[in-house]
Amino acid sequence: MLRAQPLAALGAGLLCLAMGVHDACRQPGASEREPTFTKTLQPLAALPLPAGSAVALVVPPEVLVGGTDRRPVFFEAVWRRPDLFWSSFPEVGHGISCRYVVVVGPAVVPTPWRQVWRSGHLTLFERLPS
């Protein structure tokens, strides 16, 4: 029984080595390609907001390609600016409690908001004091 343990450890080590070599040599697959919104969300790095600000991300359905899943866009925004507190909304409306809203694509914004910043396809709005 004691001889099986070193052989099992050696086998596991060789398997890990083979898997590492396989991963190093393979080509990236379709799921590992650059996300669709990478270039669109690049201006988030220059977003003029202090760290810790609560921001709502609005991605209208007409901006999404191939469905209504906003999660990839939201995760990309969180990845680009982890210093902000992000929340996701389908449209700018009264349900948003954040002071700031970033809209991806064309923006039609209700009265209590004003445009603060624009870069590329991104627009930053600030809620006007009531």
RANORJO-V681316 format. One record per pair of residues at least 24 apart in sequence whose ideal C-beta (glycine too) atoms are under 10 Angstrom apart, sorted by sequence separation. I is the first residue (numbers start at 1). J is the second residue. D is the distance in whole Angstrom. If there is no record, write none. Layout:
BEGIN
I | J | D
I | J | D
END
This chain:
BEGIN
57 | 81 | 10
100 | 124 | 6
101 | 125 | 5
77 | 102 | 7
100 | 125 | 7
101 | 126 | 8
37 | 63 | 9
55 | 81 | 8
99 | 125 | 10
100 | 126 | 6
101 | 127 | 8
37 | 64 | 9
57 | 84 | 10
77 | 104 | 9
98 | 125 | 10
99 | 126 | 6
100 | 127 | 8
36 | 64 | 9
37 | 65 | 9
53 | 81 | 10
98 | 126 | 10
99 | 127 | 5
36 | 65 | 6
55 | 84 | 5
56 | 85 | 10
57 | 86 | 6
58 | 87 | 10
59 | 88 | 7
61 | 90 | 7
96 | 125 | 10
98 | 127 | 8
36 | 66 | 9
47 | 77 | 10
51 | 81 | 9
53 | 83 | 8
54 | 84 | 8
55 | 85 | 7
56 | 86 | 8
57 | 87 | 7
58 | 88 | 8
59 | 89 | 9
60 | 90 | 7
61 | 91 | 9
97 | 127 | 9
99 | 129 | 10
51 | 82 | 9
52 | 83 | 7
53 | 84 | 5
54 | 85 | 4
55 | 86 | 6
56 | 87 | 5
57 | 88 | 5
58 | 89 | 5
59 | 90 | 7
60 | 91 | 7
73 | 104 | 6
96 | 127 | 8
41 | 73 | 7
44 | 76 | 9
49 | 81 | 8
51 | 83 | 4
52 | 84 | 7
53 | 85 | 7
54 | 86 | 8
55 | 87 | 7
56 | 88 | 7
57 | 89 | 7
58 | 90 | 7
59 | 91 | 9
60 | 92 | 9
40 | 73 | 8
44 | 77 | 6
47 | 80 | 9
50 | 83 | 9
51 | 84 | 7
52 | 85 | 7
53 | 86 | 10
54 | 87 | 7
56 | 89 | 5
58 | 91 | 6
92 | 125 | 7
42 | 76 | 10
44 | 78 | 10
47 | 81 | 6
49 | 83 | 9
50 | 84 | 9
51 | 85 | 10
58 | 92 | 5
70 | 104 | 9
37 | 72 | 7
41 | 76 | 5
44 | 79 | 9
45 | 80 | 6
49 | 84 | 6
58 | 93 | 9
92 | 127 | 10
36 | 72 | 7
37 | 73 | 5
40 | 76 | 9
41 | 77 | 6
44 | 80 | 5
45 | 81 | 7
47 | 83 | 10
56 | 92 | 8
35 | 72 | 6
36 | 73 | 8
37 | 74 | 10
43 | 80 | 9
44 | 81 | 5
47 | 84 | 8
56 | 93 | 10
35 | 73 | 8
37 | 75 | 10
38 | 76 | 7
41 | 79 | 9
42 | 80 | 8
58 | 96 | 8
37 | 76 | 5
41 | 80 | 6
56 | 95 | 9
35 | 75 | 9
36 | 76 | 9
37 | 77 | 8
41 | 81 | 9
44 | 84 | 9
56 | 96 | 5
63 | 103 | 9
64 | 104 | 9
35 | 76 | 6
55 | 96 | 10
56 | 97 | 8
57 | 98 | 10
63 | 104 | 5
64 | 105 | 9
38 | 80 | 9
54 | 96 | 10
56 | 98 | 4
63 | 105 | 4
37 | 80 | 10
54 | 97 | 8
55 | 98 | 6
56 | 99 | 9
57 | 100 | 10
58 | 101 | 6
59 | 102 | 9
60 | 103 | 8
62 | 105 | 7
63 | 106 | 8
35 | 79 | 9
54 | 98 | 4
55 | 99 | 8
56 | 100 | 7
57 | 101 | 8
58 | 102 | 7
59 | 103 | 8
60 | 104 | 7
61 | 105 | 10
62 | 106 | 8
53 | 98 | 8
54 | 99 | 7
55 | 100 | 5
56 | 101 | 5
57 | 102 | 5
58 | 103 | 5
59 | 104 | 5
60 | 105 | 6
77 | 122 | 9
53 | 99 | 7
54 | 100 | 7
55 | 101 | 7
56 | 102 | 7
57 | 103 | 8
58 | 104 | 7
59 | 105 | 7
60 | 106 | 7
53 | 100 | 6
55 | 102 | 6
56 | 103 | 9
57 | 104 | 7
58 | 105 | 9
60 | 107 | 8
60 | 108 | 9
58 | 107 | 8
49 | 99 | 9
49 | 100 | 6
58 | 109 | 9
48 | 100 | 10
47 | 100 | 9
49 | 102 | 9
47 | 102 | 7
44 | 102 | 7
63 | 121 | 8
43 | 102 | 10
44 | 104 | 10
41 | 102 | 9
41 | 104 | 7
40 | 104 | 6
40 | 105 | 8
57 | 122 | 10
58 | 123 | 9
37 | 104 | 7
49 | 116 | 9
58 | 125 | 9
48 | 116 | 7
49 | 117 | 9
47 | 116 | 10
48 | 117 | 6
55 | 124 | 8
56 | 125 | 9
47 | 117 | 7
46 | 117 | 8
48 | 119 | 10
56 | 127 | 10
47 | 119 | 8
46 | 119 | 6
43 | 117 | 9
45 | 119 | 10
43 | 118 | 9
44 | 119 | 9
47 | 122 | 8
49 | 124 | 7
43 | 119 | 4
44 | 120 | 10
46 | 122 | 9
48 | 124 | 7
42 | 119 | 9
43 | 120 | 5
47 | 124 | 6
49 | 126 | 10
42 | 120 | 7
43 | 121 | 8
44 | 122 | 7
41 | 120 | 9
42 | 121 | 10
43 | 122 | 5
40 | 120 | 7
41 | 121 | 8
42 | 122 | 9
44 | 124 | 10
39 | 120 | 8
40 | 121 | 5
41 | 122 | 7
43 | 124 | 10
39 | 121 | 9
40 | 122 | 7
37 | 121 | 9
END
